[in-house]
Amino acid sequence: MALELRQRRLLAALAAHDGEVPNDVLASAVQSPPGVAFGLMVRLCEIGMAVQTPAGWKLEDWALPLAREDLARSVHLALVIPQDDLLRPPCDSRTERRVFEVCTRLFEGSVVLPNVPLARVVDADAAQHYLDREDQRFLANPSTQVDIVVLGRRLLPVLAIEADGPQHDADPQHSRDARKNRILRVAGLPVARLRVREQMSDDVLAHHIGRALWDAARIARPSQRGHVELARALSRLA
């Protein structure tokens, strides 16, 4: 703790990489010029916490647990040193992530959000007069989500996209899908549903997405919600 924050960051970066680290890689990890990182590492070597190697730098064995502990506990260091185990991908499954990646390209210029709670898409209070009690409970359930939501110019939802696997052919998922469709229809939000399989190639996946968007476009007429975004996406598929 008596060390400068810059020195602690360098030690934490070495601990995160777990081994010999070239000077330029180390400097990039702590967002410091290579010359500055070199000078700080020389000082750490002088006090016996690190050693210079032909490949760059490494921690002394006794300093490694201290640097790891500092990395785990210090917010200042955690903000600088990327820790992948603290991060989660935007979608739960690989197939959903592939669909999301395609949609971000097709709807370039629009905000595309994955795994959005249905209650963040449809106002439960405003919709309660149009839904029965089961629909209202379904809408209010925080685990009820829309796979992908496309936002329009006013950052309001203009399109919902659902990626359905084989489990969607049978209840209870089939009934849940029908209920979700009904709620979104009440809200006037077009829904594009596509069938997906884990083993689909990129070309087949794009074909299924295109077909689902065409089906949704038949509902989203000119001047209606989602029409402009769908037209742009379909032009990119052509």
C-alpha positions in Angstrom: 0.0 0.0 0.0 3.0 2.3 0.3 3.6 2.1 -3.5 2.4 4.6 -5.9 -0.9 3.8 -7.7 1.0 3.6 -11.0 3.3 0.9 -9.6 0.4 -1.0 -8.1 -1.3 -1.0 -11.5 1.8 -2.5 -13.1 2.1 -5.2 -10.4 -1.6 -6.0 -10.9 -1.2 -6.2 -14.6 1.6 -8.6 -14.2 -0.5 -10.7 -11.9 -3.4 -10.6 -14.3 -1.2 -11.9 -17.2 0.4 -14.5 -14.9 3.9 -14.8 -16.4 6.4 -12.8 -18.4 4.9 -9.7 -20.0 6.5 -7.6 -22.8 6.9 -3.9 -21.9 4.6 -2.7 -24.6 1.8 -5.1 -23.6 2.3 -4.0 -19.9 2.2 -0.3 -20.8 -1.0 -0.8 -22.9 -2.7 -2.7 -20.0 -2.2 0.2 -17.6 -2.7 2.9 -20.3 0.8 4.3 -19.9 3.5 5.3 -22.4 6.1 2.5 -22.8 8.9 4.7 -21.5 7.0 5.6 -18.3 6.1 1.9 -17.7 9.8 0.9 -18.2 11.0 3.4 -15.7 8.4 2.4 -13.1 9.3 -1.3 -13.6 13.0 -0.6 -13.1 12.1 0.9 -9.7 10.0 -2.2 -8.8 12.9 -4.4 -9.7 15.2 -2.3 -7.5 13.0 -2.9 -4.5 12.8 -6.6 -5.3 9.2 -7.0 -6.4 9.8 -7.8 -10.1 12.6 -8.9 -12.4 13.4 -8.1 -15.9 13.5 -11.0 -18.4 14.5 -11.4 -22.0 10.7 -11.3 -22.9 9.9 -8.3 -20.6 9.0 -8.4 -17.0 7.7 -10.8 -14.3 6.8 -10.8 -10.7 9.0 -12.2 -8.0 7.3 -15.3 -6.5 6.8 -13.7 -3.1 5.1 -10.6 -4.6 2.6 -12.5 -6.8 0.0 -13.3 -4.1 0.2 -9.7 -2.9 -0.4 -8.3 -6.4 -3.3 -10.8 -7.0 -4.9 -9.7 -3.7 -4.6 -6.0 -4.6 -6.1 -6.7 -8.0 -9.1 -8.4 -6.5 -9.8 -5.8 -3.8 -8.8 -2.5 -5.3 -11.5 -0.7 -7.3 -8.8 1.6 -8.8 -6.9 -1.4 -10.2 -10.0 -3.3 -11.3 -11.1 -0.3 -13.4 -7.8 -0.4 -15.3 -7.1 -4.1 -15.6 -9.8 -5.9 -17.6 -11.3 -8.9 -15.7 -13.3 -11.1 -18.0 -14.8 -13.1 -15.2 -16.8 -10.0 -14.1 -18.5 -9.6 -17.6 -21.3 -11.4 -19.2 -22.2 -11.5 -22.9 -25.4 -9.7 -24.0 -27.3 -13.0 -24.7 -27.6 -16.2 -22.8 -27.0 -18.6 -25.7 -24.6 -18.7 -28.6 -27.5 -18.8 -31.1 -29.2 -15.8 -29.6 -25.9 -13.9 -29.8 -25.6 -14.7 -33.5 -29.1 -13.4 -34.1 -28.3 -10.3 -32.1 -25.1 -9.7 -34.1 -27.0 -10.0 -37.4 -29.7 -7.6 -36.2 -27.2 -5.0 -35.1 -25.9 -5.0 -38.7 -29.3 -5.0 -40.4 -30.6 -2.2 -38.2 -27.5 -0.1 -38.4 -28.4 3.4 -37.2 -31.0 2.2 -34.8 -30.6 1.1 -31.2 -30.9 -2.7 -30.8 -31.3 -4.2 -27.4 -31.2 -7.9 -26.3 -33.2 -9.6 -23.6 -35.4 -6.7 -22.7 -38.1 -7.3 -19.9 -41.5 -7.2 -21.5 -42.6 -4.7 -18.9 -39.9 -2.3 -20.2 -41.4 -2.6 -23.7 -45.1 -2.4 -22.8 -46.4 -0.1 -20.0 -48.2 -2.5 -17.7 -50.4 0.3 -16.1 -51.5 1.7 -19.4 -52.2 -1.7 -20.9 -54.1 -3.2 -17.9 -57.5 -2.2 -19.3 -56.9 -4.2 -22.5 -55.5 -7.4 -20.9 -57.0 -10.1 -18.8 -55.5 -10.9 -15.4 -53.3 -13.7 -16.7 -51.9 -11.4 -19.4 -51.3 -8.7 -16.7 -49.4 -11.2 -14.5 -47.4 -12.4 -17.5 -46.5 -8.9 -18.4 -45.4 -7.9 -14.9 -43.2 -11.0 -14.5 -39.6 -9.8 -14.6 -38.5 -13.1 -16.2 -40.7 -12.4 -19.2 -38.4 -11.0 -21.9 -38.3 -10.0 -25.5 -35.3 -11.5 -27.2 -34.5 -8.4 -29.3 -36.0 -4.9 -29.4 -35.3 -2.3 -32.0 -35.8 1.3 -31.0 -36.9 4.2 -33.3 -36.0 7.8 -33.5 -37.6 8.7 -30.2 -36.0 5.7 -28.5 -39.3 4.0 -28.3 -39.7 0.3 -29.4 -40.7 -0.1 -33.0 -40.1 -3.8 -33.5 -39.8 -7.0 -31.4 -37.8 -10.0 -32.7 -38.1 -13.4 -31.2 -35.7 -16.3 -31.9 -37.6 -19.6 -31.3 -35.9 -22.9 -30.8 -37.5 -26.4 -30.9 -38.8 -26.0 -27.4 -41.3 -23.4 -28.7 -43.3 -26.0 -30.5 -44.8 -27.4 -27.3 -46.4 -26.1 -24.1 -45.8 -24.3 -21.9 -43.5 -22.3 -24.2 -46.0 -22.3 -27.1 -48.7 -20.8 -24.9 -46.3 -18.3 -23.5 -45.4 -17.2 -27.0 -49.1 -16.8 -27.9 -49.6 -14.7 -24.8 -46.6 -12.5 -25.6 -47.8 -12.0 -29.2 -51.2 -10.9 -27.9 -49.7 -8.4 -25.5 -47.4 -6.9 -28.2 -50.3 -6.8 -30.6 -52.4 -4.8 -28.1 -49.4 -2.4 -27.9 -49.2 -2.1 -31.6 -45.7 -3.4 -31.8 -44.8 -5.6 -34.8 -43.2 -9.0 -34.0 -40.8 -10.9 -36.2 -40.5 -14.6 -35.1 -37.9 -16.8 -36.6 -37.0 -20.4 -36.1 -33.4 -21.1 -35.2 -31.3 -24.2 -34.7 -27.8 -24.3 -33.0 -26.3 -25.9 -36.1 -27.5 -23.3 -38.6 -24.9 -21.7 -40.9 -24.7 -18.0 -41.2 -26.4 -18.0 -44.6 -29.3 -20.1 -43.3 -29.7 -17.9 -40.3 -29.7 -14.7 -42.4 -32.4 -16.4 -44.6 -34.6 -17.1 -41.6 -34.2 -13.6 -40.2 -35.0 -12.2 -43.6 -38.2 -14.3 -43.9 -39.3 -13.3 -40.4 -38.7 -9.6 -41.2 -40.7 -9.9 -44.4 -43.6 -11.4 -42.5 -43.5 -8.5 -40.0 -43.3 -6.0 -42.8 -46.7 -7.1 -44.1 -48.2 -5.9 -40.8 -46.1 -2.8 -40.4 -47.7 -0.7 -43.2 -46.3 2.7 -44.3 -46.7 5.4 -41.6 -47.1 2.6 -39.0 -44.6 1.7 -36.2 -41.5 -0.2 -37.4 -42.1 0.3 -41.2 -39.1 2.5 -41.8 -36.7 0.3 -39.8 -38.0 -2.9 -41.5 -37.7 -1.4 -44.9 -34.0 -0.4 -44.3 -33.2 -3.8 -42.9 -34.8 -5.7 -45.8 -32.9 -3.5 -48.3 -29.6 -4.6 -46.6 -30.7 -8.2 -47.1 -31.5 -7.8 -50.7 
